[in-house]
Amino acid sequence: MKTGSTVDSLRSQGIDFEQLFARAMAISETELLVREIHLGETLPLLERIAGIVITGSPAFLTDLASWNFVARDYLQRALARELPILGICYGHQLLAWAAGGEVDFHVGGREIGTTRIRTAAAARDDALLGAMPETFFVQVSHSQTVTRLPAEAVLLASGDFDRHQAFALGERCWGLQFHPEFDGAVTRAYIRERRQALSAEGLNPQALLAEVQDSPQAMSLLPRFVAMARGG
């Protein structure tokens, strides 16, 4: 479920979310059925798919564009069927909102670059995050956040900047505020593309670039999700 596109510098190289996910999942692009819901494309019948990945987006959920309500209804039906779902960044927020949570701008402003997050005790028995270490690095780029999780959600990971970095809904649905499909090179592209805005917000793009590193442990979550979706 594609909710937007990557930055222009990546798209000019033929790289968008579907290419990033296929690479990180170690699968062929032909195995991904991409539907650009923000452009009005029709979503497939749930019976036709093994799972759902919801991408990031430059949009803001609080704008409540009409396609968000289409996505909400679709995700609610998928949740009722216990279909594997993985929401990333905007997808994480959309999933939380669809399940009754709340989303708004983060009071601290934008978070971008590489950061370290901590798993919660509940993550130890989680099917997706259970194999993760107590702390690990992730790539982030967002201004909005889940301000209140859905009532039935379980918090799985937090960061110093954003408390809601990962949550679970049941046993087959997850939201990740961070980007497991990003490596260091992609994160640097985002920082460079938004250098002017970052400076205007009081952030130091050069310092952020210097702190970027790869996050292979975070990326390992994607092939794990694919394996669960195929197995289910």
Secondary structure, 3 states (H helix, E strand, C coil): CECCCCCHHHHCCCCCHHHHHHHHHCCCHHHCCCCEHHHCCCCCCHHHCCCEEECCCCCCHHHCCHHHHHHHHHHHHHHHCCCCEEEECHHHHHHHHHCCCEEEECCCCCEEEEEEEEECHHHHHCCCCCCCCCEEEEEEEECEEEEECCCCCEEEEEECCCCCCEEECCCCEEEECCCCCCCHHHHHHHHHHCHHHHHHCCCCHHHHHHHCCCCHHHHCHHHHHHHHHHHC
